[in-house]
Amino acid sequence: MTFNALRHDVEDGILTLYLDRPDNLNAFTVEMADELERTFVEVNDDDAVRAVIVTGSGRAFCAGMDLSSDGNVFGLDESKSPALADMADLDNPELARVRDTGGRVTLAIYNCRKPVIAAVNGPAVGIGATMTLAMDARLFSTNARFGLVFGKLGITPEACSTWFLPRIVGMPTALDLLYRADILDAEAARNCGLAQAVYQPEVLLSEARVLADAWTKGRSPVSFALIRQMLYRNSAQPDPIEAHRVDSLAMFYTSIGDGADGVRAFLEKREAQFTSRASAMPPFYDEWVPRS
């Protein structure tokens, strides 16, 4: 598959993924959604990649949906009248132009086995903002702007953002951000908990790489993948016993995998030799986290 809306750059195990429509401020299209979804599905089985950084080409991160396209600008089929019951089977091809395209992307990010870092280099509005909420960290340039502007357009938040946003900033702040629909500068985004850090533009990507290295260098790929999924999924369970079930299986399989050498290395005061691959997860994993 040729990528038209994205650019991929892999160096030393880090995939830097550029939203690559700079002449359009990297405005989001259905094609970009398809390419992002495919990228985050395929990177799970690419053992040459240990982390993903998402940024924008040119001066913007992503200016939101491309509103210049013909017909329904969100790529939706206005001839349909879907009901909630119709959404039970999301794989139904009849829903291809009913499903939120941004949601397809954030679900693929959610299911990713590698850490995902947003390096927000400029304006991030609408889907440009909400897609970052499914990522593990949001690092902002001083040039960044962040806008959840749906209320001003008469539409609703998308990309599963009503699930992610309150978990990041808390419910009162999430409500305020969506009700006001303001454009935040980088410092305001940091103050409300959206941005983990703010950097000068020239060091943003290098700082994102430092964070990716700190998280993944010398780590077990399978352990990391499990930790990421366990935090997101177990924290949303209604009862800790559900976390216990997964914890038990995760501890069992990592203890007989990379954990065996990890413990020996700790006792012998040496670096562990982890040999697992995120493309080969423990037997229970696909039942727990179905492949996208």
Salt bridges, closest charged atoms under 4 A:
ASP12 OD2 - ARG50 NH2 3.54
ASP12 OD2 - LYS217 NZ 3.53
ASP20 OD2 - ARG7 NE 3.99
ASP34 OD1 - ARG104 NH2 3.02
GLU37 OE1 - ARG104 NH1 2.34
GLU42 OE2 - ARG38 NE 2.45
ASP45 OD1 - ARG113 NH1 3.60
ASP45 OD2 - ARG291 NH1 3.18
ASP47 OD2 - ARG277 NH1 3.70
ASP66 OD2 - ARG21 NH1 3.22
GLU94 OE1 - LYS80 NZ 3.32
ASP136 OD2 - ARG228 NE 2.90
ASP176 OD1 - ARG180 NE 2.78
GLU187 OE2 - ARG190 NH2 2.52
ASP213 OD1 - ARG50 NH2 2.82
GLU242 OE2 - ARG245 NH1 2.68
ASP261 OD1 - ARG264 NH2 3.51
ASP261 OD1 - ARG270 NH2 2.77
GLU268 OE1 - ARG270 NE 2.64
ASP286 OD2 - ARG291 NE 3.56
